[in-house]
Amino acid sequence: MANRILKADAALPEVGITRRAAQRIAAGVLWVFSNEVERCDADLPAVHLCRFTHGGRVAASGYFNRHSLIAGRVLARGAEPDLEALILKRLAEAFRRRSSMAPAGAVRLVFSEADLLPGLVVDLYPPHAVVQSNTAGMDLLVPVLLERLPGMIADVFGVRLQGLVLRCDADVRRLEAVELFNRVCRGEPEHLAAAALEEDGVRYAADLIDGQKTGFFLDQRENRRFLASRVAERAGARVLDLCCYSGGWGLRALAAGAGHVTFVDQSRKALDLLQRGLAANRVAPGRAEAVQQDLFDFLAADPATYDVVVADPPAFVKARRNLAPAAKAYQKLNRLAWRRLTPGGVLITCSCSQHLSAADFIALLSAAVAKEQGLAQVIYRGGQAEDHPLLLSMPETGYLKCVGLRRL
Ligand SMILES: C[S@@+](CC[C@H](N)C(=O)[O-])C[C@H]1O[C@@H](n2cnc3c(N)ncnc32)[C@H](O)[C@@H]1O
């Protein structure tokens, strides 16, 4: 057993919460907002494990951060005497749920609230793993997790970890008032920065220490399969991959038989990863072009048309108050992308903005196509891959929308 961070029988300090918060917890919500906290012990550290109580009853056990708007996160409803044992049990359950997913490929083993482990992400890139803690409260539990993880991954997936990276560098941590950092816990940094993964026979380069997300956009896995099916229908298709990062979409299109892919991203590091991916898949130079440019500048200047355009921009809506300007940016992007489609061509367009609903995204696309006086069929509606499930009681756990539009 790992060195314990708290005694199994030690009573957790109490945080008093409103009746409404207790009711929300009973309904499956795992967050307590700061304005729902009625009482906390000012002598305790700002971040600590706790019991959330109301009216003398324990509503939940979890952790508390006095500096965060989401002040409480629930690890278990009701009283849970041993949170360390609980998180290890949760981890084992999350792993077991993914045990049928190919161990040869990269897979998200833990997806935060959806796996009842708020603030924690664990991704497996065989033979390496990345642990991401996005909250100050989860940081308290990370030492236990790091100690037990290699053995558990070996047991469930048969993978002996060569590398293990702790990433505490996501921007959301700023909302928690904690430092941002990375740590290589096992393995050689140069190997982890030059990692590789394979998905459905396509090879990708990933930087597990400093790359975006934990190194790759695993959440688009099933949507990339849709792209492959469309490209396979059109021998030699010309494809535009906007905001390509390491080439998740475009490399997949080339493997499916695309004649040519134009990759666009403003980031030099992204295009370096792409070049490694092109080499790993032995793509002939004449089949791919990489452009380092702002996507709006590119679309304004590029006169070419494409059989398939993929638009996978960063989340334009960072906060609910930015919804209106962000919706305008999505609309502009999709209008410009639409103009680049050949008749019968397919636009695969995404939004990873949690604050933009699927219905609002479709409405926005409808308005964009109408403004272009076009007609489109919706031929695909996708979301997060199976290893990034949504918790039904917390719509906030859903963020990714992917829509396929055929130009009529
Ligand atoms: C959601 S990620 C794309 C993921 C990628 N399509 C994949 O499947 O791996 C967004 C990407 O957009 C790029 N980006 C952000 N703003 C951009 C802009 N204004 N113009 C071009 N690329 C941009 C980022 O560098 C990042 O690689």
Ligand as a Chemical Component Dictionary entry (heavy atoms), coordinates in Angstrom:
data_LIG
# 
_chem_comp.id                   LIG 
_chem_comp.type                 NON-POLYMER 
_chem_comp.pdbx_formal_charge   0 
_chem_comp.three_letter_code    LIG 
# 
loop_
_chem_comp_atom.comp_id 
_chem_comp_atom.atom_id 
_chem_comp_atom.alt_atom_id 
_chem_comp_atom.type_symbol 
_chem_comp_atom.charge 
_chem_comp_atom.model_Cartn_x 
_chem_comp_atom.model_Cartn_y 
_chem_comp_atom.model_Cartn_z 
_chem_comp_atom.pdbx_ordinal 
LIG C1  C1  C 0  -8.553 21.564 -31.341 1  
LIG S1  S1  S 1  -6.890 21.682 -31.837 2  
LIG C2  C2  C 0  -6.906 20.757 -33.333 3  
LIG C3  C3  C 0  -6.680 19.311 -33.189 4  
LIG C4  C4  C 0  -6.336 18.613 -34.444 5  
LIG N1  N1  N 0  -7.287 18.887 -35.486 6  
LIG C5  C5  C 0  -6.213 17.129 -34.224 7  
LIG O1  O1  O 0  -7.098 16.388 -34.645 8  
LIG O2  O2  O -1 -5.238 16.707 -33.616 9  
LIG C6  C6  C 0  -6.742 23.320 -32.416 10 
LIG C7  C7  C 0  -5.490 23.636 -33.216 11 
LIG O3  O3  O 0  -5.719 24.913 -33.805 12 
LIG C8  C8  C 0  -4.504 25.618 -33.842 13 
LIG N2  N2  N 0  -4.883 27.043 -33.920 14 
LIG C9  C9  C 0  -5.384 27.835 -32.933 15 
LIG N3  N3  N 0  -5.718 29.032 -33.429 16 
LIG C10 C10 C 0  -5.424 29.002 -34.754 17 
LIG C11 C11 C 0  -5.541 29.957 -35.804 18 
LIG N4  N4  N 0  -6.042 31.167 -35.572 19 
LIG N5  N5  N 0  -5.138 29.597 -37.030 20 
LIG C12 C12 C 0  -4.619 28.366 -37.267 21 
LIG N6  N6  N 0  -4.489 27.433 -36.306 22 
LIG C13 C13 C 0  -4.888 27.740 -35.067 23 
LIG C14 C14 C 0  -3.768 25.213 -32.581 24 
LIG O4  O4  O 0  -2.376 25.373 -32.752 25 
LIG C15 C15 C 0  -4.199 23.746 -32.454 26 
LIG O5  O5  O 0  -3.229 22.913 -33.048 27 
# 
loop_
_chem_comp_bond.comp_id 
_chem_comp_bond.atom_id_1 
_chem_comp_bond.atom_id_2 
_chem_comp_bond.value_order 
_chem_comp_bond.pdbx_ordinal 
LIG C1  S1  SING 1  
LIG S1  C2  SING 2  
LIG S1  C6  SING 3  
LIG C2  C3  SING 4  
LIG C3  C4  SING 5  
LIG C4  N1  SING 6  
LIG C4  C5  SING 7  
LIG C5  O1  DOUB 8  
LIG C5  O2  SING 9  
LIG C6  C7  SING 10 
LIG C7  O3  SING 11 
LIG C7  C15 SING 12 
LIG O3  C8  SING 13 
LIG C8  N2  SING 14 
LIG C8  C14 SING 15 
LIG N2  C9  SING 16 
LIG N2  C13 SING 17 
LIG C9  N3  DOUB 18 
LIG N3  C10 SING 19 
LIG C10 C11 SING 20 
LIG C10 C13 DOUB 21 
LIG C11 N4  SING 22 
LIG C11 N5  DOUB 23 
LIG N5  C12 SING 24 
LIG C12 N6  DOUB 25 
LIG N6  C13 SING 26 
LIG C14 O4  SING 27 
LIG C14 C15 SING 28 
LIG C15 O5  SING 29 
# 
